[in-house]
Amino acid sequence: MSVPATARPRSRTSQLLLLVTMVLVPLAAVLLLVVLHPWRVAPLPPPPVPEPPPIAAAEAAPPEDPTPEIRGHILDADGNAVDGATVRLVSTSPPYTVYRNTKTDRAGAFSFPHVGPWRGRVVADHDPDGVVTSAVLHADEGQTTEITLVLSAAGAVRGTVVDAEDHPVPGVVLSVEGVPWIVPAATSDEGGAFRMNTVPHEATALVAVARGYRTARTVLGPRDDQTEVVVRVRLMAAPPVDGQVLDTDGKPVRARVVACEDQPSEARTTSSEDGAFQLPPSAIGCDAVAEHAEYAPSDAAPVVEGRGMVLRLHAGGTIEGVAVDDRGAGLPSFTVGIESFLPTRGRPFDRVAPRSFEDPRGSFRWERLAPGTYVLTASAPGRPPARSTSIAVRGGAVSGGVRIVLSRGGTVTGRVFDEHHTPLAGVDMHFDAVSSAIDSRAEALTDEGGQYRLEGAPSGPLTLRVHKDGYRMKLVSGLRVDPGATLRQDITLVALDGGGGGLELGGVGATLEQRPEGIFLREVFPTDPAGRAGLRPGDRILGIDGESTQGMSMADVLQRLRGEAGTSVGVSAERPETGETVELTIVRGTIVR
């Protein structure tokens, strides 16, 4: 009877295979986890990388530079190395071209590497050692050319500059032509003599330029290497230079023209109605500018011999504002003037006439003003003049928001007597020098009892001008009255008896002069307080009682210097001839003229 295969007992070989399988399967699972999660097992170190074999020395060296080099040394006439000499590679014939340039080091060495195949000369100079030019050099591929050059005074040019009458001309600037590089210029001394140490042989001419003369050119020509060149340059007077001033629309305009400003040869003129002007020959070589009270200045233009010039003015600025009363209501009718003006450039202009405005809101617009800093004064009927703050005006721009407040002012009352204390009737009463732009309209006459009432007193220090025929005019200064307040001031007049002066005031005893640079003392009387304190004619007033006078008008300075006799005032003044500033305290006195 046979037995089924499934029921057959396992052989020993089958049992062995089953056992191996049971061991290998779990081991494979563990290996699979290691592959999928490598961070759980420390990585094996990488295999060592073999070092490359050493490179031979011949293989590491860079290839040889095939481009040529020119190098060498510059020495002075005694064989010493010259530090800082200028060395140039120059073409061989005119017009000369400078290819490269360099400076020598402390050893006098220089080098021009990578010059490429080249043919030319080396030119070196150093002041005062001289100049030198090499022979023609050829720089070929792979070649290094070494040279040593010795500077020589044989390149110097000296001489004298004279005018048509053989008078020496100092201050002449001499330069050279014919080389494309800059050769240091020379200036003739008081005897007309000059010397240029580094003029290369390539230079063809000497050029002399001086104000008032035509430009002169002296041909140098071939020169002996062993000698310096001596020349005599003769200058001929140049003609005046013509020009024209145009406004912003290109129309001729009358304007101020300034050339060589703040220099000894400064020239000033005024163009005619057709814009034409003429500058003297002394202005040649300077810049000229046109200025006008209603425009911004022209651009500066050089004054060139034989060449006409056109100076075109630029657009001026505009001031916009309002004139109001002390309640802020606009004044419908008022006048505005320029109290003071400091121009952005140049000098102030002559007084510009005030302008009247009619506007129910008190608005005004003043156009065409030269750039600078302005202070305006406004006046209206029944009100004292009042000032604006400083206003900066730029060309082509509008300066707005200006507000001038005109209060009703204060009142001064009192009586006027003669020396015997008798009341005087019909005495004329005014406020004096309240503004440099607009006069005060306030006035009064004393009655039979000598009484007066003068309304519209301005703020700040003020002066009463008191006048009656047959009596000395009196200026009563140093008064102050607040707006809306009343000040009583009795006054005594002195009869004219044929002797003494016709004016009496309290002050320092000096007269003033307004100039573009400021306010100066025109006259100082030695026996009056200013003279006794040490002020001199020509002194410029810098400050009064510690306040700068910059931007002050003549009226401002007058009111501060005036005052009651016996009071003192501090004055800071500059001596223009020395620039010295003096600080003085002056006790005012009674001045009679």
C-alpha angles and dihedrals in degrees: 000000000000127000122225116250093239092058095050115117114251117259123235090253093056091050091053092052092051091052093051090049093053090054099044099047096061090044091055090051091054092049090050091055090051091054094047095044107034094165089072090067126052109251119244116249115259117258113264116269112230114239116245116252114264117269117238117249091241090057094051097054116097117244115271115267106246095193117103127245132208116204140153148120137286118217134183124236090275093053096256121141113257116223117207099014114155113240123191137185105224135182117252101244140027135311081053120214124202109217101177139354136192143160129251120245127229090284090053090248127146135176138195107192124186095021094152122218100327144164122200148087138286115230120190132180139174127175122263096005095068139233138290137191123202127222118264109293129205117208111193130183114290092005128125116203118201122192139169118210127192119210115231135195086222086095092063124114120198136167149118133283117216137171128238090283094048094254114147114255115212125199096035113151113221125195137162135247131205102057126086094223132073117265114196110261125229133217124214117241129226090286092050092250124140140170132199114194103187107049108143120221088244090069112106106189145015116230121205121195126183134158112262094021138089115255108263126208122197117193112230099194125178113344133205110243091222100056138052120237120250117198138174113216118202120199125203123207113261123226122248118276118243125212147159135225119218130188126228091281093052094254123137114259139183108248144150116265121200126187130180089011115205091003128114090252094050111153126197129185141150125237118235125244090276089055094250121142138164128214124203120250089253088073093063109117094026131097122252128207132189119220131190134176091234101042142050112258121270121253114273111263128192118248105231127187113254094003123109117223136212121206114196118197121222129228117285127225134258134227120207125186149119136259111216139170124246090275092055096253116140118252110232096207126031145135127236126200137175107257095182137353132192110189122221087233135005127010131318118268128240116278113298115219116253118252128226122221133195116196130137091221094047092245123154136180121195111191135187101039126159112246115267143085118307138191113195128203122206128195133187134179112284093010132093119243114273131198134231124222118259112296123202112213124195127191114266093006136103121235104202139173096060112157123188116188116205112195123189089255129215132297130239118202136171144105134284121219138177124237090279091054092252112149114248121217126203096030111159113232125194140154108250127218097349091154141007089221109038131026121227114255093205116114140155142180125218117243128227090285092053092250123144138179117199115186130190098052112178122233120256127036111339140181130221115216109208120188139170128160112259093027136087112263110244130206112202106198140179094050122147129188127171121232109277093012129111127229123195116214124171116198135199121207125204118224119238108243098175094274135083126024132309097233132061126184143148113248148097099288105248138111123228135222127200113222132170090257095051141280118325137186108254098181130015118186111217095217095048125084096265093052094045090050092054106261116144136200109271095032113138116227108232101170144358121209090345095309119118116240092213106125093011119131125228089259091054093053094044093053092049095049093046121076146125116315112261096032120109134230130194115228129190113197137176126219102220094199093059104016088235117150119214127196114207138174111212126193108216119234140189107277120201121188 
